[in-house]
Amino acid sequence: AKPDILYHRLTPKDKFLIIASDGIWDMLTPLQAVKLVGEHMKGKVHFNPLKLPKKDIQLGDINELLLHRKESLKSKPKDRNAATHLIRHAIGGTEYGVD
């Protein structure tokens, strides 16, 4: 396998560098990876769009899901470092577990 190599002159505006294998890039776009790391560094929790079950669901259940997400906005990301955070999201994980 031949690696993709990019050259970039670092500037004071650069905040981090993501070095990853195909396993990450097959699952996340560069924009998604940058967003995840940036939000992790700022202490924000990342949410995937809310997906409701295809079966019947009660309004109260939807309200409970939304309240849980709202409460999570007050917390720090679950992962201690950005690398673990990226891997968790690449394998389909969220702050609540694996989707």
C-alpha positions as CSV (number, residue, x, y, z in Angstrom):
1,A,0.0,0.0,0.0
2,K,1.2,3.4,-0.9
3,P,0.5,6.1,1.7
4,D,-1.0,9.5,0.8
5,I,1.4,12.2,1.8
6,L,0.5,15.8,2.1
7,Y,2.8,18.7,2.9
8,H,1.5,21.7,4.9
9,R,3.6,24.5,6.4
10,L,2.5,25.0,10.0
11,T,1.3,28.4,11.0
12,P,0.3,29.9,14.4
13,K,-3.3,29.4,13.4
14,D,-2.9,25.6,13.3
15,K,-4.3,24.0,16.4
16,F,-3.7,20.2,15.9
17,L,-2.6,17.6,13.5
18,I,-4.5,14.4,12.8
19,I,-2.3,11.4,11.7
20,A,-4.5,8.4,11.0
21,S,-4.7,5.2,9.0
22,D,-7.2,4.1,6.4
23,G,-9.3,2.7,9.2
24,I,-10.2,6.2,10.4
25,W,-10.5,7.7,6.9
26,D,-12.7,4.9,5.6
27,M,-15.2,5.8,8.4
28,L,-14.9,9.6,8.8
29,T,-14.4,12.4,6.3
30,P,-11.5,14.9,7.0
31,L,-14.1,17.5,7.9
32,Q,-15.8,15.2,10.4
33,A,-12.5,14.3,12.0
34,V,-11.5,17.9,12.4
35,K,-14.9,18.8,13.8
36,L,-14.7,16.0,16.3
37,V,-11.2,16.9,17.5
38,G,-12.0,20.6,17.6
39,E,-15.1,20.1,19.7
40,H,-13.3,17.6,21.9
41,M,-10.6,20.2,22.6
42,K,-13.2,22.8,23.4
43,G,-14.9,20.4,25.8
44,K,-18.1,20.1,23.7
45,V,-20.1,16.9,23.3
46,H,-20.8,15.9,19.7
47,F,-24.2,14.6,18.8
48,N,-25.2,12.6,15.8
49,P,-28.6,13.4,14.3
50,L,-31.4,11.9,16.4
51,K,-32.8,8.8,14.8
52,L,-36.1,7.6,16.0
53,P,-37.0,3.9,15.8
54,K,-39.2,3.0,12.8
55,K,-41.7,1.3,15.2
56,D,-44.4,3.2,17.1
57,I,-42.9,5.7,19.6
58,Q,-44.7,7.8,22.1
59,L,-44.2,11.6,22.4
60,G,-43.1,11.1,26.0
61,D,-40.3,8.8,24.8
62,I,-39.1,11.3,22.3
63,N,-39.2,14.0,25.0
64,E,-37.1,11.8,27.3
65,L,-34.5,11.3,24.5
66,L,-34.3,15.0,23.9
67,L,-34.0,15.9,27.6
68,H,-31.2,13.4,28.0
69,R,-29.3,15.0,25.0
70,K,-29.9,18.5,26.5
71,E,-28.5,17.4,29.9
72,S,-25.4,16.0,28.1
73,L,-24.6,19.4,26.7
74,K,-23.5,20.4,30.2
75,S,-21.0,17.6,30.5
76,K,-17.5,17.2,29.1
77,P,-16.7,14.6,26.4
78,K,-16.5,11.1,27.7
79,D,-13.0,10.4,26.3
80,R,-9.9,11.7,28.0
81,N,-8.0,12.3,24.7
82,A,-8.8,13.2,21.1
83,A,-7.4,10.0,19.6
84,T,-9.8,7.8,21.6
85,H,-12.7,10.2,20.8
86,L,-12.0,9.9,17.0
87,I,-11.8,6.1,17.2
88,R,-15.0,5.9,19.2
89,H,-16.9,7.9,16.6
90,A,-15.3,6.1,13.7
91,I,-16.6,2.7,14.9
92,G,-20.1,4.1,15.3
93,G,-19.8,5.1,18.9
94,T,-21.5,8.0,20.6
95,E,-21.3,9.4,24.1
96,Y,-24.1,6.9,24.9
97,G,-22.3,3.8,23.5
98,V,-22.0,2.2,20.1
99,D,-24.9,2.7,17.6
